[in-house]
């Protein structure tokens, strides 16, 4: 293992959006067992510091690979299409129309049932976006299109947070 390896190499995975979550979890446990600082307690403080660096590196890579949105953003960046969401807000045109429809639905929702229906619709829409993202990254190799899908999913997550706050406020 090399600490400078990319996340996929570190975990022994192909560089692709689609991955086996069970393998990822198993490999994370194996890597943590290898690098955990407690294994190096008898070797002194320097060995434990190195082990801590490795443990942090493995955990960061695991979190990035486990989260589909973070994994997609990482792949886009590796393929020359950084997300840069603070300055680049370009999204697919159809998604911009979808945003307006969601906002209208949220504004018009008057009760928990309407909010829950919108939440359920967001779940379905997110799955469809994730499928298109996988297609763009793995089948088409189109990192630019994938970057737009990632930005769309980032919006969807923020919108879902707004929606869940409204649901929570109704429950309070």
N, C-alpha and C positions, 0 to 999 in steps of 0.2 A: 504494500500500500504506500501511496505517496500522498502527503497531505494536500498537495496542489492538484491532485486528480479532480476532474469534474465529478459532479454528484453521481452520474450514471456509472462511470468507471469505478468510483469508490464502492458502489453497491453491486457491481457486476451485472449491470442492466444495459440493454441496448438503449441508445439515445432515441427514445420515442415517447410520445404522450401516453399511449396505452401501456399499462404495466400491470403486473399481478400483485395486488395489494398484500396477499398472504405471503408471497415471496419477499416483498419489501419489508414487512413486519419481521419475518423470520431473520432476514439478513441484518436488519438493524439490531436485533437482540444478539446475534452472533458477533457483530462488530463491537457492540458495547461490551460484550464479555471479554473481547480481546484487549480493548483499550481502557477499560475502567480504571481510574486511579487507584482504587483499593488493591488491584492486582500488583501494583508497584510499590506498595507501602514499605516493603523491606529494602527497596533499592534506593531510597533516599528522596530528598525533596526535589531534586532536578528531574528525576525520572517521573515523579508524580506530576510535576508541572507539564512535562511533555505529554503525559497520559491525559491530563486535563484538557490540553489543547486538542488532542485527538478526539476526546469525548465530545467536546463542544463542536468540533468539525463534523463528526458523525451525526450528532443531533440536528445541527443546522441543515445538513443535506437531507436527512430523513424528513424533517418538517417540510422542506421545499418539495421533495418528491411525493410526499403523501397528499398534499393539498393540490388538487387538479389545477387550480388557477395559478398558484405559485409555480408549479411544474411547467405549465404552458408558458408563463412569462419567462422562465429560465430558458426554455427551449428557444423561444423567439429571440432572446438576447444572444444566445449562443449561435444562432443562425443569422445574425446580422440585422435583426428587426427589433431593437429595444422598444419596450412598451412606452416609457417616458410619458406616463399618464398626466403628469403635471403640466406639460407643454403640448402634448399631442393628444387631442381629444377625438381624432378621426375614428369613426365607427361606421359599420355598414349602414347604408341608407335605410334598409328595412328595419333595422334595429332602432333607428331614431324615431320612426313612426310608432314602433312598439312602445318606446319610452313614453310618448305622448298618451297612448292608450292606457298604459298603466297609471300614469299620473291622474288622468281623468277618472279612472276607476277608483283610485284612492280618494280623490276629492269628493266623489259621489257616494262613497261608502258611508252608510249611516249606522251600521250595527256590526256586531261581531261576525255574524254569518257572512255579510258581504266582504268583510276584511279577510275572513278565513278562505272564502272562495278565491279572492285575489291571491292570497298566499299559496293556495294549491295551484293556481295558474302559473305563478312564478316558478314553482317547483318543476312543472312540466316544461316551461320555457327554458329553464336553466339546463335541464337534461338535453333538450334539443340543441341549445347552444354548445354544450359540451361535446355532443356528437359531431356538430359541424367543425368544432375546433380540432377534434381528433382527425377528422377527414383532412382538414387543411394542413395539419402538421405531419401526420403519418402517411397518408395516401398521396396527397398532392405536393407535399414539401413546400408549401407556400407560406413562408414565415410572415410576410407582410399581411396577408389575409388573416392569418392566425392572430397577429398582433391586434387587429381590429376586433376580433372575437374576444380576445382577452380584455380589452378595454370595455367592451360591452358587458362581459361578465363582472367586471369590477363595478360598473354602474349597478348591475342587477343586485350584487351583494349589498351595496349601500342602500339601494331602494328597499331591499328586504329588511334591513335594519330599521329603516323608517317605519315600514309596515308593522314590524314586530313591536316597536315602541307604541304604536297606536293600539295594537291588540292588547298589550300590557296595560295601557292606560284605561282601557275599557274594563279590564279585570280588577283594577284597583278600586 
